[in-house]
Amino acid sequence: MEFLMATGVGALTAVGLYLILLRRTFPVVVGLSFLSYAVNVFLFTMGRLTIDKPPIIDATQQGYTDPLPQALVLTAIVITFGMTALIVVLSLRAFLETGNDDVTLDVTPEDEAPGENGAENGAKDREASR
Amino acid sequence: MTSSWIIAPVAIPAMTAAFLVLALRHSLAAQRVVSVAATVLQLAVAIGLYVIASDGELRTYLLGNWPAPFGIVLVLDRLAAIMLLLTGLLASGIVLAALGEWDKRGRHFHALFQFQLLGVNGAFLTGDLFNLFVFFEVLLIASYGLMLHGGGPRRLVAGFHYIGINLIGSTVFLFAAGLIYAATGTLNMADLAAKVPLVMQANQPLLAAGALLLLTVFATKSAMVPLHWWLPTAYGSTSPPVAAMFAIMTKVGAYSLIRVYTLIFGASAGPLADIAAPWILPAGILTLVLGTIGVLATRRIVDLVCYSLIASMGTLLIAIGLATEAALAAAMYYALQSTVAGAALFLLAGLLAPEKDSRVSFAWQTQYATLFAGFYFLLAIATVGLPPLAGFIGKLLILDAGRAASAAATVWPAILITSLLLTIGFARGGIRIFWKPSPSLEEPAQRAVPAGPVAVIAGMIVVIAGLSLFAGAVMDDLTAMAEQLRSPERYIAAVLRAHVTLNLTGE
């Protein structure tokens, strides 16, 4: 069981790290998701591995599982889910605006005018929201 | 009664931000009024909390009245009060500077700004490692929105980098929290401080791994070498008020370093005592050197400011790494002045290069050259550390604190030589900006000087001057703060005792 969990976390982390090191946005996003899976499983096992025990003190049962890691994992899952949604939207938007999904910063300052674009986009967005 | 006010710096921005998003979505004018009012209110609360905390006692706030090691606890000590005050001061200035021009370039600027304040204030107040993670995430989510504020392809790509780096940082934070929890069975900072010296031999490598992973997380946040490279890209691509606000975010990392490595893994941590100190000091020196090289190497004014921010973080990290009482007080003094100076420099960079790319707009240069050059001169003096402004006093205090340490042989030359190089870098930057012949003299575009940012920069310079004028009084307070930090048993007692008093009143 310990071996299974340890290799599982290790494999997920390795896959995540490999994908993050690629230079296109989609693999990076998937890699970040793998990393967050790894950390969720890791956190889950940090209250020690126990089987068939309730996460609460129960008079009818012998012993209990530490409930705190479960609460932590729940919070972490919610946060990473929000973050993943955000970075997916961002990478899509970056793809649509720059025309490629390269993560390198090869946009030269002369190619664009963030101020003016921003003002236009902001105005458009506000129009759309009305 | 007074302890209820501790939740206010978290509650006010949370409610304001929700109100701004839900009720005032369509009226920018109303958003501005509410946002400025809420920020000023937070400053008032921060001043009040600072006064409360200055009697040297630690106060706690138990959320939902759950007793300390089990529930969530907010702790107000001198360090937290000072950081709250700095945040309130900076935020009030920046929200005023953003009015009119920058907050209309995208939607929800004010709501995101308030959420960011929520995260920053919460991170300073929390007494729980996992909640520190949560508040980090809150301030980061808000900062992602702020960073992208205004749009543009360059900002999007830089934003992707920034978010990616911070997501990896968050993952590492969770790994570290998991390891520490596995070894100690708690994440409450006071409880951790009490339990870390008692951890059994077999679990100590686990705990050490957790402590050092935590160091990499805080190093990323505070732009410590080798984890500093994201900062110029991110801060250099975002809008000036946002970059100014981000100047406090590197200090959140520095704050966490001070908190965790004085309280939990400080001198009284048994076998793991001062586990991070041998890493922070050399990394700080390297950060300072690389930041200085960056200042010398850049062409854009925004990058100059970014690298000077890295250099000042290096100086701050050196002081934290020295880890004596005097060094901690000096570190905080330097942090106060460098945060304000950095924020003012970002705002000034936004005025000097308001359009398109970040090169100087020449029409503005001819009209307001004297004013802007004066600002640049004063802020450069403050950042570099020349007398009479606070940067000089801060560096002097750090040098003085480093005199006794065995590291003096490296700390002194590092700070002194980089100060000289920074002076050269800033002088070069000033020459490049203000002494260039203007090609557009014949068509000076008539633009009104933006009163908001100019007034705010002037105000920030006044704050820096005030810090130097009242350096003695400020240092007395900061020495008391460092004293409080060096005796973690009082923190532990204050937080865990809250448990007892609660039972008495609850029954």
Interface residues (C-beta under 8 A of the other chain):
Chain A: I20 T25 V28 L32 L35 S36 A38 V39 F42 L43 M46 G47 R48 D66 L68 P69 L72 T75 A76 I79 T80 G82 M83 L86 I87 L90 S91 R93 A94 E97 T98 V103 T104 L105 V107 P109 E110 D111 E112 A113 P114 G115 E116 N117 G118 A119 N121 G122 D125 R126 S129 R130
Chain B: R25 H26 K104 R105 G106 R107 F130 V134 E137 I141 Y144 L148 H149 G150 G151 G152 P153 R154 R155 L156 V157 A158 G159 F160 H161 I163 G164 L167 I168 S170 T171 L174 F175 A177 G178 L179 Y181 A182 G185 L187 T233 S239 P354 E355 K356 D357 S358 R359
